[in-house]
Amino acid sequence: MELLESETKTKNTTTIVVTHDIRLIGYCDKVYNMTVGVLTLQEEGR
């Protein structure tokens, strides 16, 4: 994850990670939750 985070910042791009592992939340600027096919913003910022 550190490599992915570094490359994302270096190249000034957006990376979307889909996971069930909540331990990765610390790497994210925004976290969305999908329930019954609907995305909702769960957490913003670190």
C-alpha positions as CSV (number, residue, x, y, z in Angstrom):
1,M,0.0,0.0,0.0
2,E,2.9,2.4,0.7
3,L,4.1,2.0,-2.9
4,L,0.6,2.5,-4.3
5,E,0.2,5.6,-2.2
6,S,3.6,7.0,-3.2
7,E,3.0,6.4,-6.9
8,T,-0.5,8.1,-6.7
9,K,1.0,11.2,-5.1
10,T,4.1,11.3,-7.3
11,K,2.0,11.1,-10.5
12,N,-0.8,13.3,-9.1
13,T,-3.5,10.7,-10.0
14,T,-6.5,9.0,-8.4
15,T,-6.4,5.4,-7.3
16,I,-9.5,3.5,-6.5
17,V,-9.2,0.5,-4.2
18,V,-12.0,-1.9,-3.6
19,T,-11.6,-4.0,-0.5
20,H,-13.3,-5.6,2.5
21,D,-10.2,-4.9,4.7
22,I,-10.9,-1.9,6.9
23,R,-7.2,-1.7,7.9
24,L,-6.6,0.1,4.6
25,I,-8.8,3.1,5.6
26,G,-5.7,4.9,7.0
27,Y,-4.3,5.2,3.5
28,C,-7.5,6.7,2.0
29,D,-8.5,10.3,1.5
30,K,-12.2,9.3,1.1
31,V,-14.0,6.1,2.0
32,Y,-17.2,5.0,0.5
33,N,-19.6,2.3,1.6
34,M,-21.7,0.3,-0.8
35,T,-25.0,-1.1,0.4
36,V,-27.5,-2.7,-1.9
37,G,-25.6,-1.2,-4.9
38,V,-25.7,2.4,-3.5
39,L,-22.4,4.3,-2.7
40,T,-22.4,6.7,0.2
41,L,-19.5,8.7,1.6
42,Q,-18.5,7.1,4.9
43,E,-15.3,9.1,5.8
44,E,-13.5,12.0,4.3
45,G,-9.9,13.1,5.0
46,R,-7.3,11.5,7.2
